[in-house]
């Protein structure tokens, strides 16, 4: 097994740290706007994307309303 070049190792660490930060934010209730935008563009192309303010208000309302509904 060959050792990973420093650039690959660094890229892998950055990716892991990004995922860890995203998980920590979600655990304390901070919504992931960039994740939302990526999902909308990938899974629902051509449909409108909420602004950050609209997204934040919708997430706050969803957090405190009963029941669940998901787009996918």
WOGIMO-V306595 format. One line per field, one symbol per residue. psi: psi as a letter, one per 40 degrees, with the letter a starting at -180 (. if undefined). burial: # if it has 16 or more other C-alpha atoms within 10 Angstrom, else .. Layout:
BEGIN
psi=???
burial=???
END
This chain:
BEGIN
psi=hiihiddddddddddddddddddddddeehigdddddddddddfieiihiiddddddddddddeiiiihid.
burial=..............................###...#..#........#.....##..#.............
END
